[in-house]
């Protein structure tokens, strides 16, 4: 059993990581087309709520350095719109650019957006998804939140309930999550998916865990 001291340390480091990268994202002048080159399997980055794509810039850079074109969508803004609306924007992007065989890399609520895409008309364009710290079954903390966008993460939210019925796509999802998540007390285990439980805690800083890149790379291996 994880000690309260360890959980407190994880919690503190988690928010320090989030604060640091939110600040860096704000001042970053990198443009979306900076990551489009490459001959590898295309990656589409889906940030979490209140995050722009620049919060995932370290992962985008690392994957681009491995030869993958990484698509980041300015039109998602700070990802505050309803999951279904965000998914429609992603699906429109995939269709307009005729992208296929893509791997989705999602953080937090971005994983719900990704699964919504996979269940929709553009789902056949998606090879699979690596979702990091995603509340697939919602979070009971959402009931206490003040904003509608955060309350929509309740386990009773209609979109989350509906996504739970689409177990057919779970086999194409890799869910990566920590031993403790301060935002998702129920965890991120997804039935039927490849579940990767890390021996550390956090909701944000596990994005920097090397296992995340490793899982994306494995999912993006050429079919043989």
WOBELMO-V512348 format. One record per backbone hydrogen bond with DSSP energy under -0.5 kcal/mol. NH is the residue of the N-H (numbers start at 1). CO is the residue of the C=O. E is the energy in kcal/mol with one decimal. If there is no record, write none. Layout:
nh:NH co:CO e:E
nh:NH co:CO e:E
This chain:
nh:7 co:3 e:-2.2
nh:8 co:4 e:-2.2
nh:9 co:5 e:-2.2
nh:10 co:6 e:-2.7
nh:11 co:7 e:-2.6
nh:12 co:8 e:-2.4
nh:13 co:9 e:-2.6
nh:14 co:10 e:-2.2
nh:15 co:11 e:-1.9
nh:16 co:12 e:-1.8
nh:17 co:13 e:-2.2
nh:18 co:14 e:-2.3
nh:19 co:15 e:-2.5
nh:20 co:16 e:-2.4
nh:21 co:17 e:-2.4
nh:22 co:18 e:-2.1
nh:23 co:19 e:-2.1
nh:24 co:20 e:-2.2
nh:25 co:21 e:-2.2
nh:26 co:22 e:-1.9
nh:27 co:23 e:-1.7
nh:28 co:24 e:-1.3
nh:34 co:31 e:-2.0
nh:35 co:32 e:-1.3
nh:36 co:33 e:-1.0
nh:40 co:67 e:-2.9
nh:43 co:69 e:-2.7
nh:44 co:103 e:-2.4
nh:45 co:43 e:-0.5
nh:45 co:71 e:-2.4
nh:46 co:105 e:-3.0
nh:47 co:45 e:-0.5
nh:50 co:78 e:-2.2
nh:51 co:48 e:-1.8
nh:55 co:52 e:-1.7
nh:56 co:53 e:-1.6
nh:57 co:54 e:-1.3
nh:59 co:56 e:-0.5
nh:60 co:56 e:-2.4
nh:61 co:57 e:-2.8
nh:62 co:58 e:-2.0
nh:63 co:59 e:-2.5
nh:64 co:60 e:-2.2
nh:65 co:61 e:-2.3
nh:66 co:62 e:-0.7
nh:67 co:64 e:-1.8
nh:68 co:63 e:-1.9
nh:70 co:35 e:-3.0
nh:71 co:43 e:-3.7
nh:71 co:69 e:-0.5
nh:72 co:70 e:-0.6
nh:73 co:45 e:-0.5
nh:74 co:72 e:-0.7
nh:76 co:73 e:-1.4
nh:77 co:74 e:-2.1
nh:79 co:76 e:-2.5
nh:86 co:82 e:-2.5
nh:87 co:83 e:-2.6
nh:88 co:84 e:-1.9
nh:89 co:85 e:-1.7
nh:90 co:86 e:-2.0
nh:91 co:87 e:-2.9
nh:92 co:88 e:-2.4
nh:93 co:89 e:-1.9
nh:94 co:90 e:-2.5
nh:95 co:91 e:-2.4
nh:96 co:92 e:-2.8
nh:97 co:93 e:-1.7
nh:98 co:95 e:-1.1
nh:99 co:94 e:-2.5
nh:102 co:125 e:-2.4
nh:103 co:42 e:-2.4
nh:104 co:102 e:-0.5
nh:104 co:128 e:-2.6
nh:105 co:44 e:-2.7
nh:106 co:104 e:-0.5
nh:106 co:130 e:-2.6
nh:107 co:46 e:-2.3
nh:108 co:132 e:-3.1
nh:110 co:107 e:-2.6
nh:111 co:108 e:-2.2
nh:112 co:109 e:-0.8
nh:113 co:109 e:-1.8
nh:114 co:110 e:-2.5
nh:115 co:111 e:-2.3
nh:116 co:112 e:-2.2
nh:117 co:113 e:-2.1
nh:118 co:114 e:-2.2
nh:119 co:115 e:-1.4
nh:120 co:116 e:-0.5
nh:120 co:117 e:-1.2
nh:123 co:120 e:-1.9
nh:125 co:122 e:-1.9
nh:126 co:123 e:-1.6
nh:127 co:102 e:-3.0
nh:127 co:125 e:-0.6
nh:128 co:102 e:-1.2
nh:129 co:172 e:-2.2
nh:130 co:104 e:-2.8
nh:131 co:129 e:-0.6
nh:131 co:174 e:-3.0
nh:132 co:106 e:-2.8
nh:132 co:130 e:-0.5
nh:133 co:131 e:-0.6
nh:133 co:176 e:-3.0
nh:136 co:134 e:-1.9
nh:138 co:135 e:-2.0
nh:139 co:153 e:-2.7
nh:142 co:139 e:-1.6
nh:143 co:140 e:-1.1
nh:144 co:141 e:-2.0
nh:145 co:142 e:-1.3
nh:151 co:147 e:-2.2
nh:152 co:148 e:-1.5
nh:153 co:150 e:-1.8
nh:154 co:151 e:-1.7
nh:157 co:154 e:-2.0
nh:161 co:157 e:-2.6
nh:162 co:158 e:-2.4
nh:163 co:159 e:-2.7
nh:164 co:160 e:-1.7
nh:165 co:161 e:-0.6
nh:165 co:162 e:-1.2
nh:166 co:163 e:-1.4
nh:167 co:165 e:-1.2
nh:169 co:166 e:-1.0
nh:170 co:167 e:-1.1
nh:172 co:169 e:-1.9
nh:173 co:170 e:-2.0
nh:174 co:129 e:-3.2
nh:175 co:173 e:-0.6
nh:175 co:194 e:-2.4
nh:176 co:131 e:-3.0
nh:176 co:174 e:-0.6
nh:177 co:196 e:-2.4
nh:179 co:198 e:-0.6
nh:179 co:200 e:-3.3
nh:180 co:200 e:-0.7
nh:187 co:184 e:-1.8
nh:193 co:190 e:-2.1
nh:194 co:173 e:-2.3
nh:195 co:193 e:-0.8
nh:196 co:175 e:-3.3
nh:196 co:194 e:-0.5
nh:197 co:195 e:-0.6
nh:198 co:177 e:-3.2
nh:198 co:196 e:-0.7
nh:200 co:198 e:-1.3
nh:202 co:180 e:-3.4
nh:207 co:204 e:-2.1
nh:208 co:205 e:-1.7
nh:209 co:206 e:-1.3
nh:212 co:209 e:-1.8
nh:213 co:209 e:-0.7
nh:214 co:210 e:-2.0
nh:215 co:211 e:-2.3
nh:216 co:212 e:-2.1
nh:217 co:213 e:-2.8
nh:218 co:214 e:-2.1
nh:219 co:215 e:-2.2
nh:220 co:216 e:-1.8
nh:221 co:218 e:-1.1
